[in-house]
Amino acid sequence: MASTGGEVDARRYPTVLAAAFVVAQVADALTALVVSRELNPIIGAVPPVVSILLKVALICFVLAVVRIVAPQRPTLARVVLVVGIVAGVVGTISNTDLTPFRP
């Protein structure tokens, strides 16, 4: 069954969620590079190149886990992606002037 108009086919949800996860995590990584003090102690303690490599490794690991889990547990795979999206958005906000957290 093809999607029509503004509808998103249910089979495409994991792809859409995976793309949103990657965007949220990349936004968190990029905003972390421009702040004077990163709230994440691991990312704040390492050089910027290492922090980017760690973020890329995290993204690849989560996407691999989702790819493995999705055939048997599609709901769990979606939950993992949604949690990752929320974490990326919260991380991005914590790296901006919008953050309620101040060191």
Contacts in CASP RR format, 6 or more apart in sequence:
PFRMAT RR
TARGET T0000
AUTHOR 0000-0000-0000
METHOD contacts of the structure
MODEL  1
MASTGGEVDARRYPTVLAAAFVVAQVADALTALVVSRELNPIIGAVPPVV
SILLKVALICFVLAVVRIVAPQRPTLARVVLVVGIVAGVVGTISNTDLTP
FRP
1 9 0 8 1.000
2 9 0 8 1.000
3 9 0 8 1.000
3 12 0 8 1.000
8 16 0 8 1.000
13 78 0 8 1.000
14 66 0 8 1.000
14 70 0 8 1.000
14 74 0 8 1.000
14 77 0 8 1.000
14 78 0 8 1.000
14 81 0 8 1.000
17 78 0 8 1.000
17 81 0 8 1.000
17 82 0 8 1.000
17 85 0 8 1.000
18 63 0 8 1.000
18 66 0 8 1.000
18 81 0 8 1.000
20 81 0 8 1.000
20 85 0 8 1.000
21 59 0 8 1.000
21 62 0 8 1.000
21 63 0 8 1.000
21 81 0 8 1.000
21 84 0 8 1.000
21 85 0 8 1.000
22 59 0 8 1.000
22 63 0 8 1.000
24 84 0 8 1.000
24 85 0 8 1.000
24 86 0 8 1.000
24 87 0 8 1.000
24 88 0 8 1.000
24 89 0 8 1.000
24 92 0 8 1.000
25 55 0 8 1.000
25 58 0 8 1.000
25 59 0 8 1.000
25 84 0 8 1.000
25 87 0 8 1.000
25 88 0 8 1.000
26 55 0 8 1.000
26 59 0 8 1.000
27 88 0 8 1.000
27 89 0 8 1.000
27 92 0 8 1.000
28 55 0 8 1.000
28 87 0 8 1.000
28 88 0 8 1.000
28 89 0 8 1.000
28 91 0 8 1.000
28 92 0 8 1.000
28 95 0 8 1.000
29 51 0 8 1.000
29 52 0 8 1.000
29 55 0 8 1.000
31 91 0 8 1.000
31 92 0 8 1.000
31 95 0 8 1.000
31 96 0 8 1.000
32 38 0 8 1.000
32 40 0 8 1.000
32 43 0 8 1.000
32 44 0 8 1.000
32 51 0 8 1.000
32 91 0 8 1.000
32 95 0 8 1.000
33 48 0 8 1.000
33 51 0 8 1.000
33 52 0 8 1.000
34 95 0 8 1.000
35 95 0 8 1.000
35 96 0 8 1.000
37 44 0 8 1.000
37 103 0 8 1.000
38 44 0 8 1.000
38 51 0 8 1.000
38 95 0 8 1.000
39 91 0 8 1.000
39 94 0 8 1.000
39 95 0 8 1.000
39 101 0 8 1.000
39 103 0 8 1.000
40 91 0 8 1.000
42 54 0 8 1.000
43 51 0 8 1.000
43 54 0 8 1.000
43 55 0 8 1.000
44 51 0 8 1.000
46 54 0 8 1.000
62 80 0 8 1.000
62 81 0 8 1.000
62 84 0 8 1.000
65 80 0 8 1.000
66 77 0 8 1.000
66 80 0 8 1.000
66 81 0 8 1.000
69 76 0 8 1.000
69 77 0 8 1.000
69 80 0 8 1.000
70 77 0 8 1.000
93 99 0 8 1.000
94 101 0 8 1.000
END
